[in-house]
Amino acid sequence: MTQKLNAWAIPRYGPPEVLRAVTPALPAPKGRQVQIAIHASAVTRADCMMRAGQPRFARAFLGLSRPRKNLVGTGLSGVVTATGPDVKTFAIGDTVFGESGLRFGANASHICLEEDSLLLKKPDNLSHAEACTLCDGPLTSLHFLTQVTQLHPGARLLVLGGSGSLGSAAIQIARHLGAEVTATCSNRNTETVASLGAQHVIDYTRTDVAATGQTYDVIYDTLGLSSYGQLPQNLASGGRYICPVLSGKLLCSALATGIWSRHKAQFSAVGLQPAGQLRDLLAQVLILTRSGVLTPVMDRSYPLADLIAAHRYVETGRKVGNVVVF
Ligand SMILES: NC(=O)c1ccc[n+]([C@@H]2O[C@H](COP(=O)([O-])OP(=O)(O)OC[C@H]3O[C@@H](n4cnc5c(N)ncnc54)[C@H](OP(=O)(O)O)[C@@H]3O)[C@@H](O)[C@H]2O)c1
């Protein structure tokens, strides 16, 4: 009997309810592909935005009228179940984790990925649930704090959105790099954010960061909450405003400050970096998790069959750290 793949498709852009469970035939790995039985996959804000086709200019990459690749999910962890004839790096039985990137299809029972894609062997001390989240918050924040800007020991960093996937990873990485970390969150998350290492925690529901008069060498706006133009008085001389959420305002600020300004506003898309560079960065994330510097913050998990509920929850914007499906 032909083995089936359990996956989720997005036939059109829209709310979580557009997601459809599908069961096509399980593809066999070709050439340098490995087939992976997925044990856990992440459900991220970026996954929800891609499902919704937002922001609209992202459709230039995703498909203009409907998603070009109609499967959903990017971060995954599992076990290699078959290898193509030319595979050299992995063997059947290896536990692996990584990201499918613009191939999508990680919220599924199986996937076939090229062996030189963003895929690494998973150490035993890391659960599949934790491993599948490493390409979201940890990889993105390591990229922003060490490559977009070079955070140096003693630098004063403000993390806007300290309880999210990116923010919770950023606090841990920045403390490891020797920065003095201030993070914003709501009252319900202040203990979590302080326990991650933030030396100063600002409850954004009570205090307006822009009005505090404090200055920072780097402001990492993980949620795209403020525009660069709202915070110049909070940037120290030569300071940087870095943000992973692209908007028209951010693009204009990045272009303007790139030409003339002692401050800089910067955006980067991790997924558009070369695969080899991302693999090296993910290997660094792995070193940080192995040495206990970085522990992914886990919120809820759902059965794969309840992916619609997982998307509804993630889309509330209230998750603390990461959400996964099994
Ligand atoms: N450029 C890239 O390469 C890249 C890569 C990955 C992700 N991203 C983007 O990065 C963004 C962040 O994703 P994420 O997963 O970190 O977000 P998230 O986990 O969904 O953020 C949710 C958290 O933000 C907190 N929050 C909500 N409003 C806040 C406010 N005004 N001030 C401070 N905290 C607030 C919430 O806590 P309360 O409910 O208690 O407030 C909640 O804990 C997404 O837009 C994603 O698409 C970009």
The ligand as a Tripos MOL2 file, in Angstrom:
@<TRIPOS>MOLECULE
LIG
   48    52     1     0     0
SMALL
NO_CHARGES

@<TRIPOS>ATOM
      1 N1         13.2590   39.3290    9.5930 N.am      1 LIG1
      2 C1         13.3410   38.0400    9.8650 C.2       1 LIG1
      3 O1         14.1800   37.3280    9.3330 O.2       1 LIG1
      4 C2         12.3550   37.4130   10.8340 C.ar      1 LIG1
      5 C3         12.5600   36.0920   11.2760 C.ar      1 LIG1
      6 C4         11.6720   35.5540   12.2180 C.ar      1 LIG1
      7 C5         10.5830   36.3270   12.6800 C.ar      1 LIG1
      8 N2         10.3950   37.5860   12.1950 N.ar      1 LIG1
      9 C6          9.2880   38.4420   12.6720 C.3       1 LIG1
     10 O2          9.5690   38.8050   14.0140 O.3       1 LIG1
     11 C7          8.3440   39.1900   14.6510 C.3       1 LIG1
     12 C8          8.3740   38.7400   16.0940 C.3       1 LIG1
     13 O3          8.0090   37.4150   16.2460 O.3       1 LIG1
     14 P1          7.9350   36.7080   17.6680 P.3       1 LIG1
     15 O4          7.6320   35.2750   17.3510 O.co2     1 LIG1
     16 O5          9.1010   37.0270   18.5090 O.co2     1 LIG1
     17 O6          6.6410   37.3750   18.3280 O.3       1 LIG1
     18 P2          5.6660   36.6980   19.3850 P.3       1 LIG1
     19 O7          6.3800   35.5780   20.0790 O.co2     1 LIG1
     20 O8          4.3700   36.3910   18.7560 O.co2     1 LIG1
     21 O9          5.4380   37.9150   20.4100 O.3       1 LIG1
     22 C9          4.4660   37.7450   21.3760 C.3       1 LIG1
     23 C10         4.9050   38.3960   22.6860 C.3       1 LIG1
     24 O10         4.9870   39.8190   22.5020 O.3       1 LIG1
     25 C11         4.5000   40.4490   23.6840 C.3       1 LIG1
     26 N3          3.9870   41.7810   23.3520 N.ar      1 LIG1
     27 C12         2.8510   42.0800   22.6790 C.ar      1 LIG1
     28 N4          2.7300   43.4270   22.5650 N.ar      1 LIG1
     29 C13         3.8120   43.9650   23.1740 C.ar      1 LIG1
     30 C14         4.2620   45.3190   23.3870 C.ar      1 LIG1
     31 N5          3.5640   46.3700   22.9430 N.pl3     1 LIG1
     32 N6          5.4430   45.5020   24.0350 N.ar      1 LIG1
     33 C15         6.1760   44.4510   24.4760 C.ar      1 LIG1
     34 N7          5.7870   43.1520   24.3400 N.ar      1 LIG1
     35 C16         4.6300   42.9170   23.6740 C.ar      1 LIG1
     36 C17         3.4060   39.5210   24.1670 C.3       1 LIG1
     37 O11         3.2710   39.6120   25.5740 O.3       1 LIG1
     38 P3          1.9410   40.2950   26.2300 P.3       1 LIG1
     39 O12         0.7870   39.6540   25.5560 O.co2     1 LIG1
     40 O13         2.0210   39.9880   27.6650 O.co2     1 LIG1
     41 O14         2.0870   41.7240   25.9170 O.co2     1 LIG1
     42 C18         3.9050   38.1310   23.7750 C.3       1 LIG1
     43 O15         4.5810   37.4660   24.8360 O.3       1 LIG1
     44 C19         7.2130   38.6270   13.7790 C.3       1 LIG1
     45 O16         6.6040   39.7180   13.1040 O.3       1 LIG1
     46 C20         7.9460   37.7300   12.7690 C.3       1 LIG1
     47 O17         7.2960   37.6810   11.5140 O.3       1 LIG1
     48 C21        11.2680   38.1410   11.2830 C.ar      1 LIG1
@<TRIPOS>BOND
     1     1     2 1
     2     2     3 2
     3     2     4 1
     4     4     5 ar
     5     4    48 ar
     6     5     6 ar
     7     6     7 ar
     8     7     8 ar
     9     8     9 1
    10     8    48 ar
    11     9    10 1
    12     9    46 1
    13    10    11 1
    14    11    12 1
    15    11    44 1
    16    12    13 1
    17    13    14 1
    18    14    15 2
    19    14    16 1
    20    14    17 1
    21    17    18 1
    22    18    19 2
    23    18    20 1
    24    18    21 1
    25    21    22 1
    26    22    23 1
    27    23    24 1
    28    23    42 1
    29    24    25 1
    30    25    26 1
    31    25    36 1
    32    26    27 ar
    33    26    35 ar
    34    27    28 ar
    35    28    29 ar
    36    29    30 ar
    37    29    35 ar
    38    30    31 1
    39    30    32 ar
    40    32    33 ar
    41    33    34 ar
    42    34    35 ar
    43    36    37 1
    44    36    42 1
    45    37    38 1
    46    38    39 2
    47    38    40 1
    48    38    41 1
    49    42    43 1
    50    44    45 1
    51    44    46 1
    52    46    47 1
@<TRIPOS>SUBSTRUCTURE
     1 LIG1         1 GROUP 0 **** ****
